Structure formats: structure tokens, C-alpha cells
Amino acid sequence: MCHFNRFLLACGLSLVFLPACKYGRVGAENVKAGAFSYREPYFSYNFKKEVSDSLKTNSVDRDWGLWGHNIRKIFDDMTPPESVYASINGERNRAQYCFSSEYLNRSLVKYIEDNFGNGDEKSYRFMIMPNDNDLVCLCENCLEAGNTEASATPAISELISTLADKFPKHLFFTSSYFTCSSLPAEKMADNVGVIISTMDLPKLCALSDKQNIMDDFSNKVAQWKDKVQIVYIWDYASNFDDYLTPVPVIKGMQDRFIFFKECGVDGIFLNGSGEDYSSFDGLKTQVLASLMIDPKLNVDELIHQYFKNNYPCAGNLLAAYCISIENRTMQQNKSLNIYGGIREAIKSYLDVPEFVDFYDKLNMLRKKCNGVERTKLDKLMVALSFTRLMIANVQGAKEYGCISVDANKRVKPNHDMLSIIENLKGYNKFNNLKYYSEYGGELSAYIKYLEDRILNRPIYKNMLIGDKSFVVKSKLDEDYTDYKMLIDGVPGFRMDYHVGWHIGSIDDLLIMFDTKNLNGAKNITLSFLADSKHRIYPPLKVEIYKDNTFYKAIQYDGIDADEPYIQFFNANVDFSNSKQITLKVYRTSQPRAQLACDEILID
């Protein structure tokens, strides 16, 4: 018996062999084999067919003919006619589709017939979902169907009804998300369903103490169940900006599963780290799969059993840490940011001394393990080393930090990080451990940043480090109230705005500090991130005031060839004839613009 089967049996679950349903061999659809008929934890661990077969989980790669925002794939790399695209202000826009298009309809039919047949051998699911933007086609046919500037539901519903009628043994899904949030006008066929996004719900936490939110969501599900036969939930189980830092999701998900089941939800898709490795993805896959069968199982027992079966040498240590952060998260029960950085993790559930102690103990213990367990621990240590180094970035010159600062304000690298970086370099031994985030954060680039900008950076002096008079007077974003990071000695990472950058989206940046400790200083340097993809723009200008009197403006005057995404503002300043300096950093007027500032350096 394989260890996946042993795991289910140990948890009091029998293996469920699922018969064909009325739509053909859809797998779990409409089979009362657990709390939810569709169960998918979207982690790389679940991608293995032997795993999903044993856990009786589903897979977008095997159970769906069309998934997500992927209508483009039906054209098989051919360029469709312009009529396929949405009509926006009287012109065709390739960023969105016209769901009344006859060509789109015929292409979908051909795609299904050619690749999946009529459903006699196996029934597949197809998601008819617009591209991820707020554009809606308002051509004559879409307007006749009922489209408005905010809703594409009418035209999409008509298209889905046509497909559902032609292929009664397949399942077709619309989505309750963005321009598809409104309900269809009429009740749809029995082989039509909806996937409801939980984007508006608190993330990665329990819902049972949030009654108003629960009532609203329960009403939404009930309204959809009046229109379609099947209701799935698209929920989130990862931090998509940091796959490698452990994120406690299991106990919060258990609470959510109980609630979703009470609402009458039929299936769960948990959006995780996908093909990329994430810390404890095996644990999350197996335990969450079990909870999707029976949400009332004892989570602590499931965690202990998983580690006992898979990590006989290190299991107790791993289980104790995972349960600890799960419990801390449940005690606070606050929504976690699914696009968050290490600072937010530390504010919520990640206790730094506890993690460092766990990291050091596991690093020693794994050397006593062997075989398959040693290989798995080596992989986990790569991920945890990323977290340990991110902590070092945040800590700066504090305990566990990446630098030290002497009495003369000279910044030196902490070479204790070398062994941790060596652990991180082990990523290249594993196939799915190249990236640490959804948007392609490369571990190789992060390592290069640590080596070039911290470890191998020449000792330098910054007379502002530790200056008690340094203060920011402007309004600060909730997650960036610690303005001392502007003088912590840790340089920003140009590829990741979470590392070293102080972000502001509310106000211009207004900084003040005294000059009494700046004897002999002659220069000031400020650096800013340029990352338009995340709406981060350099400032329009920087102004310097001496004792509230304008002194000079500094404007960026060219691109640094070595750091094309970082813009430096430099000026010679005579600090000797003033008591206080004020810096005014003006944000650009771009919509929703953010300002990311790195070190303010004076020497």
C-alpha cells in the first residue's frame, strides 16, 4: 500500500472509487463521495497522477478542456478575424473577446469536437471566461443580448447555453468574477455551472467570526444556485509574491470548507503555487484534500500523521512548527495578503526568533537523515533559506540581520549569511525550484543581489544610519509605517519591490532630520525604483530645504547602466550652515502611482 493510501486510512478515511455519472466519466462530479464533488489543491504535489488518484483529487490538466482566461488556445496559434474581438467605442480591441461572435462559437465547437469528442468516453469541463480586465464588448449583437459597459454576462450566457445544448455530456462553466459578476437572466441547463471567486472575501483565514461577510457570500451562492446546477468556489491558498516562506492556510481553510459546504457549494479549486514548489506543499495537498472530503477531521492529527509517514527522522520538529504557525494565525484570524512581503508575514504569523531557531535545528537535523527524506529536506531547506535571508534583509543591522554598523556609521556585510546563501544555491538541483513568486521572481537573481549589493559591496559610510532625529511627516501606507527602513543600510532589490523598498501610494514623501551629527558630510543620494508593471514610478523631483528655506532641487538626469530599474538622485550639499534638512519627494501624477524609495545616504 502506498503512503498516500496509508495516509487516508490513518486519518479514518476509506478510499473512494468513483463511478461514472450522468454526464459520463467526469470523476467526482455529482458523486456523494465527500463534502465536495470537485476537489483540487493546485500545488505541484497534486500534479502527479498517482497522487491525485490516491487522494481522489481533481486536476485542471486532466479534468478541464478549457480553464481560466485561456480562450486564445482554441485558435491553435492561428490569427482569428477581427470580429472575434470586443468592440470598444466602435473599434475592435484585441484585449477582450466578443462572445456573440459566430467565429468564436464555431471555433469553440471545433475545438471541443476535435480534442474531446462529444463526451461519450469522458466528460470534460470547459470554462468560458473573458480575459482578466474590465473591457466588455458593446457591438450590436452583444448589446442585443443585454451587455452593458460593466457586464458581459448576457452574451457569455447565450454562448454557454448554445455549447451546453450541443454537448449535453460535457460541463460548461461561467464565472462570478469582474465583468461576469451579474447573474444570468434565465435558469441555465443542467450541465452548466459557475465558479465563484472569493477575491472579495478575507484571504487565508477563517470566516466563522465574520457574520456579515458570510451572510453576503451565502446569499450570492444561493442566487447562483437558482440559475445553474453546479457551484464551484475559486479560493486562494498561497502568497503569490512569496511561494517559499511558509504560510499557514490549513486551519483557516478548514473553517472555510465547513462554511462553503453549508452554503451548498459543490466543488473547490484552491489556487496554490501551481507548477512551482512551495514550502510544505505536500502537507497542504494531502491535508486539504482530506478536509475537502471531511472538513471536520482533526487537523493536528492530520499534520502529525503526514510528517510521521513522510519524515520519520524530522517529522516531530516539522509538525511542531507547522502547528505553531497555524495556531498563531487562527488566534489572530486576520486576512493575510496573497501578494505580500516578508514584513507582512512577520507582522502577522511569522515570529522571527521562533523561525530562526526552527531553521537552525532543521539544518542540523537533516544531516542525520538519509535517503528520500534527506532529499526532501534538502529541497525544503532551499525554500526556508530564502525566508531566512529575507528576514536578514528586514533585520538589517539587528540580530539575525545581513549587515553590521560600527560606531563610525560604516556599513559592513554580515558574512554569517554565506552558509545560508550556499543552502539557497541548492535550488538548481530541483526541477521546479527556479522561481519564488508567481511573476517569475528568480532565485538566481536574488542570490546575485545578495552577493553583489550586500556581501561584496565595499564598506561604506552613511551618516544617517541610526539617526534619532530622522522622521517622516507625510501620510504613510498601512504596511509601510516603519520609515526607519529608509536608513537601515539595506539596499533595495531591483527585481522585487518587497525587498528593501519603502512604498508610498498616499502622499508625497516629506522627510526631516537634524544636521548636528553630519559634520563633514558633503553628499546626499536617494534612489528610487522604476517598475511600471506594479505602478511604481520614480519621483518628478526632489527638493532640499534648509531650515524650512528652499535650497535646491534634484532631478534625475540619466539611466545607470548597471541598475536600469533604479534611479539615483545625487547632490552636493553643505550641511554646516543649517540646523535641519527637509526633503520633499514629489510623486508622479500617474493614476494609482506608488513611490518606492531605498536608502537615503549621506557621506
C-alpha positions in Angstrom: 0.0 0.0 0.0 1.5 3.4 -1.0 2.0 6.1 1.6 -0.9 8.2 0.2 -3.3 5.4 0.8 -1.9 4.8 4.3 -2.3 8.5 5.0 -6.0 8.4 4.1 -6.6 5.2 6.1 -4.7 6.6 9.1 -7.0 9.6 9.1 -10.1 7.4 9.2 -10.9 7.9 5.5 -11.5 5.0 3.2 -10.5 5.2 -0.4 -13.4 6.2 -2.6 -13.8 4.6 -6.0 -16.0 6.9 -8.1 -18.4 5.5 -10.7 -19.4 7.3 -13.9 -22.1 9.9 -13.5 -24.9 11.0 -15.8 -22.5 13.3 -17.7 -20.1 10.4 -18.5 -16.8 9.8 -16.6 -16.4 13.2 -15.0 -14.6 11.8 -12.0 -16.1 13.2 -8.8 -18.9 15.2 -10.3 -22.3 14.7 -8.6 -20.9 11.7 -6.7 -21.6 12.0 -2.9 -18.1 10.7 -2.0 -17.3 13.6 0.3 -18.2 17.1 1.3 -17.3 18.4 -2.2 -17.6 16.6 -5.5 -14.7 18.6 -7.1 -11.6 18.8 -5.1 -8.4 20.4 -6.3 -5.5 21.7 -4.2 -3.5 23.4 -7.0 0.0 22.6 -5.8 2.8 20.8 -7.8 2.5 17.8 -5.5 -1.1 17.2 -6.8 0.2 17.3 -10.4 1.4 13.7 -10.1 -1.3 11.4 -11.3 -0.6 8.7 -8.7 -1.0 11.3 -6.0 -4.3 12.8 -7.3 -5.6 9.2 -8.0 -4.9 8.2 -4.4 -6.2 11.3 -2.8 -9.2 11.4 -5.2 -8.4 15.0 -6.1 -9.1 16.7 -9.5 -6.7 18.4 -11.9 -7.1 21.3 -14.3 -4.8 19.5 -16.7 -6.8 16.3 -16.8 -10.4 17.3 -16.0 -10.8 20.5 -18.0 -10.8 21.1 -21.7 -10.6 24.8 -21.2 -9.6 26.5 -18.0 -9.2 30.1 -16.8 -8.5 33.0 -19.1 -7.4 30.8 -22.0 -9.9 31.2 -24.8 -6.9 32.1 -27.1 -5.8 28.5 -27.1 -8.8 27.4 -29.2 -7.4 29.2 -32.2 -4.3 26.9 -32.3 -1.8 29.7 -32.9 -3.8 30.9 -35.9 -4.8 34.6 -36.1 -8.6 34.9 -35.9 -10.6 37.6 -37.7 -11.1 40.9 -36.0 -14.8 40.0 -35.5 -13.7 37.7 -32.6 -12.6 40.7 -30.6 -14.6 43.1 -28.5 -16.0 46.3 -29.9 -14.9 49.1 -27.6 -16.0 52.6 -28.6 -16.7 51.4 -32.1 -13.3 49.8 -32.6 -12.1 46.2 -32.2 -9.9 45.7 -29.2 -7.8 42.6 -29.0 -7.6 42.7 -25.2 -11.1 41.2 -25.0 -13.4 38.9 -26.9 -16.8 39.4 -28.5 -18.9 36.5 -27.1 -21.5 37.0 -29.7 -19.0 36.3 -32.4 -20.1 33.4 -34.8 -16.5 32.7 -35.5 -15.7 32.3 -31.8 -18.7 30.0 -31.4 -17.7 27.8 -34.3 -14.1 27.7 -33.1 -15.1 26.6 -29.7 -17.3 23.8 -31.2 -14.5 22.6 -33.4 -12.0 22.7 -30.6 -14.3 20.6 -28.4 -15.1 18.1 -31.2 -11.5 17.7 -32.3 -9.9 17.3 -28.9 -12.6 16.0 -26.5 -15.4 14.5 -28.6 -19.0 14.6 -27.5 -18.4 13.3 -24.0 -19.3 9.6 -24.5 -15.9 8.4 -23.3 -15.2 11.1 -20.8 -17.0 14.2 -19.8 -14.8 17.3 -19.6 -15.3 20.8 -18.1 -15.0 24.0 -20.1 -14.7 27.4 -18.6 -15.9 30.3 -20.8 -14.2 33.2 -19.2 -13.2 36.6 -20.6 -9.7 38.0 -20.3 -8.8 39.4 -17.0 -9.8 43.1 -17.5 -12.8 45.3 -17.3 -13.5 45.5 -21.0 -16.9 44.5 -22.3 -18.0 44.1 -25.9 -20.7 46.5 -26.9 -21.2 45.5 -30.6 -24.8 45.4 -31.9 -25.2 41.7 -31.2 -23.8 41.9 -27.6 -26.0 44.9 -26.9 -29.0 43.0 -28.2 -28.1 40.1 -25.8 -28.1 42.6 -22.9 -24.5 43.5 -22.4 -23.7 46.8 -20.5 -20.4 48.6 -20.0 -19.9 46.7 -16.8 -21.4 43.3 -17.6 -20.5 40.7 -20.2 -22.8 38.1 -18.5 -25.7 38.2 -21.1 -23.5 37.4 -24.2 -21.4 34.9 -22.3 -24.6 33.2 -21.0 -26.0 32.9 -24.5 -22.8 31.3 -25.8 -22.6 28.9 -22.9 -26.2 27.9 -23.4 -25.5 27.1 -27.1 -22.5 25.0 -26.2 -24.3 23.2 -23.3 -27.2 22.3 -25.7 -24.8 20.9 -28.4 -22.6 19.0 -25.9 -25.0 17.7 -23.2 -22.4 15.3 -21.8 -19.8 17.9 -21.2 -20.0 20.6 -18.4 -19.7 24.3 -19.1 -18.9 27.0 -16.6 -19.2 30.7 -16.4 -17.5 32.7 -13.6 -18.7 35.1 -10.9 -15.8 37.5 -11.3 -15.3 41.0 -12.6 -17.4 41.6 -15.7 -19.3 38.3 -15.2 -20.4 39.0 -11.6 -24.0 39.6 -12.5 -26.4 36.7 -12.7 -27.8 35.2 -16.0 -31.3 36.3 -16.8 -32.7 32.8 -17.1 -32.1 29.4 -15.4 -29.5 27.5 -17.4 -29.2 23.9 -18.5 -28.3 21.1 -16.0 -24.8 20.8 -17.4 -23.9 24.5 -16.7 -22.1 25.7 -13.6 -20.4 28.7 -12.1 -17.0 29.2 -10.4 -17.4 31.9 -7.8 -14.2 33.8 -7.0 -13.5 34.6 -3.3 -11.5 37.6 -4.2 -13.8 39.8 -2.2 -13.5 37.6 0.9 -10.8 37.9 3.6 -7.9 35.8 2.5 -6.2 32.7 4.1 -8.1 33.0 7.3 -11.2 31.6 9.0 -14.6 33.2 8.2 -16.7 32.0 11.2 -16.3 35.3 13.1 -17.3 37.5 10.2 -21.0 37.1 10.1 -21.9 39.9 7.7 -19.4 38.7 5.1 -20.7 35.1 5.5 -24.3 36.2 5.0 -23.4 38.2 1.9 -21.5 35.3 0.4 -24.1 32.7 1.3 -26.7 34.9 -0.5 -24.5 35.0 -3.5 -24.2 31.3 -3.7 -28.0 30.9 -3.2 -28.7 33.3 -6.0 -26.4 31.4 -8.4 -27.9 28.0 -7.4 -31.2 29.4 -8.7 -29.6 29.9 -12.1 -27.1 27.0 -12.5 -26.8 23.3 -11.5 -23.3 23.3 -10.2 -21.4 25.8 -8.0 -17.6 25.7 -7.5 -15.5 28.1 -5.4 -12.2 29.5 -6.6 -10.3 30.2 -3.4 -6.6 31.1 -2.7 -4.1 29.1 -0.7 -0.7 30.8 -1.3 1.2 34.0 -1.1 1.8 34.6 -4.8 4.7 37.0 -4.2 6.5 34.5 -2.0 5.9 30.8 -2.5 8.8 29.8 -0.3 8.1 31.4 3.0 5.8 29.0 5.0 2.2 30.4 5.0 -0.3 28.8 7.4 -3.5 28.1 5.5 -4.8 24.7 6.7 -6.9 25.6 9.8 -8.3 28.7 8.1 -9.3 26.6 5.1 -10.9 24.0 7.3 -13.2 26.7 8.6 -13.9 28.0 5.1 -14.7 24.5 3.8 -17.3 24.0 6.6 -18.9 27.3 5.6 -18.8 26.6 1.9 -20.4 23.2 2.4 -23.2 24.9 4.5 -23.8 27.3 1.6 -24.3 24.4 -0.8 -21.1 24.6 -2.7 -20.3 21.6 -4.9 -16.6 21.9 -5.6 -13.4 23.7 -4.5 -10.5 24.9 -6.6 -7.7 26.1 -4.3 -5.3 28.3 -6.2 -1.9 27.5 -4.9 1.7 27.7 -6.3 0.9 25.5 -9.3 3.9 24.0 -11.0 6.3 25.8 -8.7 7.5 24.3 -5.4 6.3 25.9 -2.2 7.2 25.1 1.4 5.1 22.2 2.7 3.2 21.8 -0.5 3.0 18.1 0.1 1.5 18.6 3.6 -1.0 21.2 2.3 -2.0 19.0 -0.7 -2.7 15.9 1.4 -4.3 17.5 4.4 -6.5 19.9 2.4 -7.5 17.0 0.1 -8.7 15.1 3.2 -10.6 18.1 4.6 -12.4 18.5 1.2 -13.7 15.0 1.9 -14.5 15.6 5.5 -13.9 19.2 6.8 -14.4 18.2 10.4 -11.3 16.0 10.7 -8.7 16.9 13.4 -6.1 19.0 11.7 -3.4 18.5 14.3 -3.7 14.7 13.9 -3.6 15.0 10.1 -0.4 17.1 10.3 1.3 14.7 12.7 0.3 11.7 10.6 1.6 13.3 7.4 5.0 14.0 8.9 5.2 10.6 10.6 4.6 8.9 7.3 6.9 11.1 5.2 9.6 12.4 7.5 10.4 9.7 10.1 13.6 11.5 11.1 12.5 15.1 11.2 8.7 14.8 11.5 8.3 15.9 15.1 10.2 19.1 14.5 8.3 19.9 11.3 4.9 19.1 12.8 5.5 21.2 15.8 6.5 24.3 13.8 3.6 24.0 11.3 1.0 23.6 14.0 2.5 26.5 15.9 2.1 29.0 13.0 -1.3 27.6 12.2 -2.5 28.2 15.8 -1.0 31.7 15.8 -2.8 32.6 12.6 -6.1 31.3 13.9 -5.7 33.2 17.2 -5.3 36.5 15.3 -7.6 35.5 12.4 -6.8 38.4 10.2 -6.9 38.3 6.4 -3.4 37.7 5.0 -2.1 39.3 1.9 -1.9 36.9 -1.0 0.6 39.3 -2.6 2.5 40.2 0.5 6.2 40.5 1.5 8.2 39.2 4.5 7.4 42.3 6.6 3.7 41.5 6.5 4.3 37.9 7.4 6.4 39.0 10.4 3.6 41.3 11.5 1.0 38.5 11.3 2.2 35.0 12.0 6.0 34.7 11.4 7.8 35.0 14.8 11.4 35.7 13.8 13.3 34.1 16.8 11.0 31.0 16.5 11.7 30.7 12.8 15.4 31.1 13.1 15.5 28.5 15.9 13.5 26.1 13.8 15.7 26.8 10.7 18.9 26.1 12.6 17.6 22.9 14.2 16.3 21.6 11.0 19.5 22.4 9.2 21.4 20.3 11.7 18.9 17.5 11.9 18.7 16.9 8.2 22.3 15.9 8.1 21.4 12.9 10.2 18.6 11.9 7.8 19.2 9.9 4.7 17.5 8.5 1.5 14.3 10.0 0.2 13.8 12.0 3.4 17.2 13.7 3.1 16.4 14.7 -0.5 13.0 16.2 0.5 14.6 18.0 3.5 17.4 19.4 1.2 14.7 20.8 -1.0 12.7 22.3 1.9 15.9 23.8 3.3 16.4 25.7 0.0 12.9 27.3 0.4 13.4 28.0 4.1 16.8 29.6 3.4 15.1 32.1 1.2 12.9 33.0 4.1 15.9 33.2 6.4 17.6 35.6 4.0 14.5 37.7 3.6 14.4 38.0 7.4 18.1 39.1 7.2 17.1 41.8 4.7 14.4 43.1 7.1 16.6 42.9 10.2 19.4 45.0 8.7 21.9 45.6 11.4 19.7 44.0 14.1 20.1 40.4 15.4 19.7 37.9 12.5 20.4 40.8 10.0 22.6 40.9 6.9 24.8 43.8 7.9 26.5 45.4 10.8 27.2 49.1 11.5 30.1 50.3 13.6 30.4 53.3 15.8 31.6 55.4 12.8 28.5 54.6 10.8 30.4 52.3 8.5 28.2 49.5 7.0 29.8 46.1 6.7 28.3 42.8 5.4 27.5 40.0 7.8 29.4 37.1 6.4 27.4 34.7 8.6 24.9 34.8 5.7 27.3 32.9 3.4 26.3 29.4 4.7 22.6 30.3 4.2 23.2 31.5 0.7 25.0 28.3 0.0 21.9 26.4 1.1 19.8 28.6 -1.2 22.1 27.8 -4.1 20.9 24.2 -3.9 17.8 25.3 -5.8 19.4 24.3 -9.1 19.3 20.6 -8.1 15.5 20.6 -8.3 13.3 21.0 -11.4 10.5 23.2 -10.0 12.5 25.4 -7.7 13.7 28.2 -10.0 11.2 30.8 -9.0 9.9 32.1 -5.7 6.9 34.1 -7.0 4.1 34.0 -9.5 5.6 36.7 -11.6 8.9 35.0 -12.2 11.0 36.0 -9.2 14.2 34.1 -10.0 16.2 32.7 -7.1 19.4 33.2 -9.2 18.7 37.0 -9.4 18.0 37.2 -5.7 21.3 35.4 -4.9 23.2 37.8 -7.3 21.6 40.7 -5.5 22.7 39.4 -2.1 26.2 38.8 -3.3 26.7 42.0 -5.4 24.9 44.6 -3.3 25.4 43.3 0.2 28.2 40.7 0.7 30.6 42.0 -1.9 29.8 45.7 -1.5 32.8 47.7 -0.3 32.5 49.0 3.3 30.8 52.4 3.0 29.6 55.2 5.4 26.1 56.5 5.8 26.0 59.2 8.5 22.2 59.0 8.7 22.1 55.3 9.9 20.6 55.2 13.4 19.9 59.0 13.4 17.2 59.5 16.1 16.1 62.9 14.6 15.2 61.2 11.3 11.4 61.4 10.8 8.8 61.1 8.0 6.0 63.6 8.3 3.9 62.6 5.3 0.9 60.1 5.4 2.2 56.5 5.3 0.7 53.4 3.8 -0.5 50.9 6.4 2.1 48.3 5.6 5.0 50.8 5.4 4.8 52.8 8.7 8.4 51.7 9.6 10.1 54.6 7.8 13.4 53.8 9.5 14.0 51.3 6.7 15.0 54.3 4.7 18.2 54.5 6.7 18.7 50.8 7.7 21.7 50.2 5.4 20.0 47.5 3.4 19.9 48.3 -0.4 16.7 47.6 -2.4 16.5 44.6 -4.8 15.6 46.0 -8.3 13.6 42.8 -9.2 11.4 42.8 -6.1 9.7 45.8 -4.6 9.2 43.8 -1.3 13.0 43.8 -0.6 14.5 46.9 0.8 12.0 49.4 -0.6 9.7 51.8 1.3 6.4 52.1 -0.6 4.1 55.0 -0.6 0.8 55.4 -2.5 -1.0 58.0 -0.4 1.2 61.1 -0.2 4.4 62.8 -1.4 7.3 61.9 0.8 8.3 64.5 3.4 11.4 63.8 5.4 13.2 65.8 8.1 16.4 65.3 10.1 18.9 67.4 12.1 22.4 68.2 10.9 24.2 68.2 14.2 25.7 64.7 13.6 26.5 65.4 9.9 29.8 67.2 10.4 32.0 66.9 7.3 29.2 65.4 5.2 29.1 66.8 1.6 26.8 64.5 -0.4 23.3 63.1 -0.4 22.0 60.3 -2.5 18.5 59.0 -2.9 17.4 56.0 -5.0 14.0 55.0 -6.4 12.6 52.0 -8.1 11.1 52.2 -11.6 8.7 49.4 -12.1 5.7 50.4 -14.2 4.3 46.8 -14.2 3.5 47.4 -10.5 2.6 51.1 -10.9 5.9 52.1 -9.2 7.4 55.3 -10.7 10.3 57.4 -9.8 9.6 60.9 -8.4 9.1 64.0 -10.5 11.7 65.8 -8.5 13.3 66.0 -5.1 13.6 69.3 -3.2 16.0 70.1 -0.4 15.2 72.7 2.2 17.5 74.2 4.9 15.7 75.3 8.0 12.4 75.5 6.0 14.0 77.6 3.3 14.3 76.2 -0.3 17.9 75.3 -1.1 17.9 73.3 -4.3 16.0 70.7 -6.4 17.5 67.4 -7.6 16.2 65.8 -10.8 17.1 62.5 -12.2 19.5 63.0 -15.2 20.1 59.7 -16.7 19.9 55.9 -16.5 22.5 53.9 -14.6 23.7 51.2 -17.0 24.3 48.8 -14.1 20.9 49.4 -12.5 18.4 50.2 -15.2 15.4 49.8 -12.9 16.8 52.1 -10.1 17.1 55.8 -10.5 19.6 57.7 -8.4 19.2 61.4 -7.3 22.5 62.9 -6.2 23.6 66.3 -4.9 26.4 68.1 -3.2 25.1 69.7 0.0 26.7 72.0 2.5 25.2 70.9 5.8 27.3 73.1 8.0 25.2 76.3 7.9 21.8 74.8 8.9 20.2 73.0 11.8 17.5 71.0 10.0 17.1 69.5 6.5 13.8 68.8 4.9 13.5 66.6 1.8 10.3 66.8 -0.3 9.9 63.9 -2.8 7.1 64.5 -5.3 5.2 61.5 -6.6 4.2 61.4 -10.3 0.6 62.1 -11.2 0.1 58.7 -12.9 -3.2 57.0 -11.7 -2.7 54.9 -8.6 1.1 55.6 -8.7 3.3 54.3 -6.0 6.7 55.7 -4.9 9.4 53.2 -3.8 12.3 54.8 -2.0 15.5 53.0 -1.0 18.4 54.2 1.3 18.9 57.9 1.9 22.6 58.1 2.1 24.7 61.0 3.4 28.5 60.9 3.4 
